[in-house]
Each structure stands twice: as structure tokens, then as C-alpha cells.
Amino acid sequence: MGLGILGGGLTGLTIGYLLKKQNLDFEILEKNNECGGLCRTIQEDGFTFDIAGGHIIFSKDKGILNFKLDILGDNKVRSKRNTKIFYKDRFVKYPFENGLSGLPKEDNFECLNGFIKTLNRKYNTPKNFNEWIYQTFGKGIAEKYMIPYNEKIWNFKTENMATFWVDGRIPKPPSEDIIKSSLGIETEGYTHQSYFHYPKQGGIQALIHPLEEKIKDKITKEFRITSIKKEEGKWVVYGNNEKKVFDQIVSTMPLIDLVNLLDEVPEEIINAINKLKYNSLITVMLGLDTDKLNDLHWLYIPNRNVLPHRIVFPKNNSFYMTPEGKSSVVAEITFNDGDNISRMKDDEIIKKVIDDLDDKKIIDKNLVCYRKIIRLKYAYVVYDLEYEKNIIKIHKFFEGLGIDLCGRFSEYKYLNMDACIKSARDYVKNNNFIQ
Ligand SMILES: Cc1cc2nc3c(=O)[nH]c(=O)nc-3n(C[C@H](O)[C@H](O)[C@H](O)COP(=O)(O)OP(=O)(O)OC[C@H]3O[C@@H](n4cnc5c(N)ncnc54)[C@H](O)[C@@H]3O)c2cc1C
């Protein structure tokens, strides 16, 4: 048997799809009874929810964007992004630096003043994400939004985060835009995302199903891999009381779990893997007995007193996300094992989300007609200050072993769907597969 693909999320399926086009031999092993990983969607009582919070389709890479749009065919809608930040009970334009005139006057002044002070200052290279934020945006924007929001979503101190990843992800705003924004002249930030696509029906898993359909005879579901060994020059993958033998394997499953399936991993590598940081995600999905909540696609909430860091409004992505006459919200909450949120019971979390959103008048708690909560272990890779040193060591080890790594938690990089597809495409292009 040719290539064993470990994991049937977007990355694994894309590799399979591309190999099938070349008539190459492969098999995808997926532990769940459905493919999609983080791109799964649930449909219940007429409501459709993406389990890993809000997913939208965008890319700076036209080829990859078209790949995704072609998969969807006619099943897609295009929207102009309408997102806000909930700041001091106001809805402020996103990104924050483009919405300064929406702040209370004193806050607007502090943000503009802080930013202007950065312009005349000579800075040393920032040592961490916190310093980068102060140097890029100034004290006002840093302390009112950037630091509280980032520390909430990453569940990690910005002082302990690296800076190498911010280039291209958090654009540096031109000074004209900040001044205009403070005066109330319209400007746009994060323009690569100003328009996005979303499946018309079926949530984000609608991107997965057509891929899966094309290679369904090559996928084994409910195959939880429990160990991997090299025997007589072949890779033997064990799970479900059976074994599969491959010439080559590529892993798209989380690196942290993969390492536990291997024999004799050097202590130095185990130590490096144990130092990698990530956070987990709780999504609270609520159905509401009202036709319309607002026009927003999602809302960022830096305030720590409100449990979620982001609220998504699925019906504004596509009308088909709720039954007729209803609306829904998805609240995203990041946590780590052992912290206060991780210790809260499901019912407590749902109640707190409903109470917080009702208190802020984002929903009316009397209209809640559906509730569900999901916990996902791996949500965001967190780039701490030791990340680069550790990941280089780990990647080198797997390269030496001959196990290829591809995908978000396998490469252990902050990859969105487009970057996963690119990684899968590059992987297939750069490897000589045995026919
Ligand atoms: C909150 C959140 C919001 C996001 N929003 C967006 C967005 O708006 N736009 C965007 O482009 N991207 C977004 N993403 C990123 C996107 O979800 C990921 O980039 C993508 O889904 C990763 O795909 P993957 O196949 O690499 O990994 P995964 O989806 O994690 O797939 C790995 C697969 O391996 C399987 N597996 C694990 N262990 C085993 C085992 N032992 N045996 C067999 N199989 C196993 C899993 O079940 C899973 O199916 C978001 C992610 C999160 C967390």
C-alpha cells in the first residue's frame, strides 16, 4: 500500500484528493465517524453550527481561494464583512484602530495621542508580542483593546509570546488611517478579509463533503490510530485491533498525540514537545426565538467580565443556518486544562454565556430555545518565546524518522484553511510517491 494519511480533516482530505487525481495509491485513517476535524458542523432542530466556532472562507492566494470556491460550486454566498468590537457597551468598528471615532472622546484622544508618540520614537526590536503591540499601536490602543483581547483569545500573556508570526496577520496601520479613524473619516483595515465566502447550506463542513465524496473508497473512518512502528522497511499503523501497512506516511493529526504513538522517542524531543503551547476551545451554541438579532457577522469582546472572547451570528453568513423565524449565536471561549474555565461545568458555562450576553443586550435570554456546548482540545497553536527553538528540533526529528507532517496541529503552526490547503498542495508537489 502506498501512502498512509493519518487524519481526515481538511488537510488529509486535500492530500487524498490531489493524489487521487494522479491515480496514486493512498488510504486515509480517521478516528471519528465523520471527516472534517475542526471543519465539522452539526445540524440539530433545524439549526446549523460549526463546531469550532465561526469559519469563513478567504485567502490572499487566488488559486487556493478558487480551489475552495470550486469545491462549493453553487453552494456559496459572498458577504461584505460587518464585524464590531464590544467596548464599554458600545459597538466599535473593527479593526479597533479603524474605529477610534466610535470610542468615548477621552479614549479616542488617548489612542490617537499614544499612536502619535510611537511615530517619533526609535525602538529596539521588540522582544515579545506585548512590546510589539506598544511599539506598533501606542499605549492607548494597546491597553484598551489589543492586549486585553489578545490575552483573552490566546489565554496567554502577551509578554510571553513571540513576534515572528504577526507580520501579515496583524497589519501595521498607516498613520493617515489612524488619524482619519480618530476624526471619523471612514477607513478599512484587514482588507484581505473585507469580503468573504461561506457555504449557503450545510455550514463549513459543506467544504469537506464534496472532497470526501470524491475519495470515499480511500477513507477508513472510526480508525483510531493507537501505535505506529517501522517493520521491515514499512510503516505499520495499528488501531481497532488491526494493522495497516504503508510504504510512506504523512501525519495530519496533532503532533502532541502522534509522539505518544511512537516507540523510543528521545527524551530531548519529548521535552521539546511538552513545552509546546496551545489552547482549547469551548463553543456554546444558542438558538433564539427571533427572526433577527443584528447585521453583524461576529463581535469581539475584550472585556474579561464577559466569558466569550467572540460571538458569531451564523444567520448573517447564510440565511439557511437557522429554521425560519429563528436566529442563533455561537460563543467562543478559549481555555487550558486546569484553569478556572476548564473547571466550570457545562451547565454553568451555558448559563454564564446566556446571562452575560443578556446583560450586554446582545441577546434576550427569554428567547433562548436551543443550547449546546462542545469542548475541543486543540484550537490555537500559541507561539511562546521558546516555540521556534522547540519546533525546529521536533521537525528535524520527524524528518530523520521519515514521517511527514502536514496541517495545523501536525506542523504545529497557526494555519487557516487556505494555508492547510497550500501545505497539502506543496506536500503532494514536492514528494515522489511510489505508484
Ligand atoms: C476557533 C477557530 C476558528 C477558525 N476559523 C477559521 C476561519 O474563519 N477560516 C479559516 O480558513 N480557518 C479557520 N480556522 C482554522 C481551520 O479550522 C484549520 O486550519 C483546519 O480545519 C485544520 O485542518 P487539519 O486537517 O490540518 O486539522 P484537523 O481539522 O485538526 O484534522 C486532524 C484530523 O486528525 C484526526 N485524528 C486525530 N487523532 C487521530 C488518531 N489517533 N487516529 C486517527 N485520526 C486522528 C482528527 O479526528 C481530525 O479529523 C479556525 C480554527 C479555529 C480553532
The ligand as a Gaussian input file, in Angstrom:
#p B3LYP/6-31G(d) Opt

LIG

0 1
 C      -11.901000      28.798000      16.537000
 C      -11.348000      28.558000      15.168000
 C      -11.770000      29.370000      14.128000
 C      -11.249000      29.187000      12.852000
 N      -11.693000      29.987000      11.844000
 C      -11.203000      29.827000      10.606000
 C      -11.682000      30.661000       9.542000
 O      -12.559000      31.507000       9.735000
 N      -11.134000      30.497000       8.314000
 C      -10.151000      29.568000       8.068000
 O       -9.684000      29.485000       6.925000
 N       -9.695000      28.757000       9.054000
 C      -10.199000      28.849000      10.310000
 N       -9.760000      28.021000      11.311000
 C       -8.689000      27.045000      11.025000
 C       -9.176000      25.709000      10.431000
 O      -10.181000      25.146000      11.220000
 C       -7.987000      24.754000      10.361000
 O       -6.910000      25.371000       9.694000
 C       -8.260000      23.434000       9.646000
 O       -9.529000      22.932000       9.921000
 C       -7.191000      22.411000      10.070000
 O       -7.338000      21.223000       9.352000
 P       -6.363000      19.980000       9.603000
 O       -6.839000      18.890000       8.728000
 O       -4.946000      20.425000       9.480000
 O       -6.534000      19.576000      11.143000
 P       -7.771000      18.927000      11.902000
 O       -9.031000      19.533000      11.465000
 O       -7.408000      19.016000      13.347000
 O       -7.744000      17.389000      11.442000
 C       -6.970000      16.401000      12.047000
 C       -7.735000      15.081000      11.941000
 O       -6.957000      14.043000      12.567000
 C       -7.859000      13.179000      13.225000
 N       -7.124000      12.406000      14.265000
 C       -6.583000      12.886000      15.410000
 N       -6.032000      11.886000      16.129000
 C       -6.239000      10.750000      15.418000
 C       -5.901000       9.381000      15.645000
 N       -5.266000       8.959000      16.753000
 N       -6.260000       8.455000      14.692000
 C       -6.907000       8.855000      13.561000
 N       -7.249000      10.132000      13.318000
 C       -6.921000      11.087000      14.226000
 C       -8.898000      14.132000      13.807000
 O      -10.079000      13.466000      14.182000
 C       -9.074000      15.114000      12.667000
 O      -10.112000      14.747000      11.802000
 C      -10.267000      28.170000      12.607000
 C       -9.868000      27.336000      13.657000
 C      -10.395000      27.511000      14.925000
 C       -9.954000      26.606000      16.045000

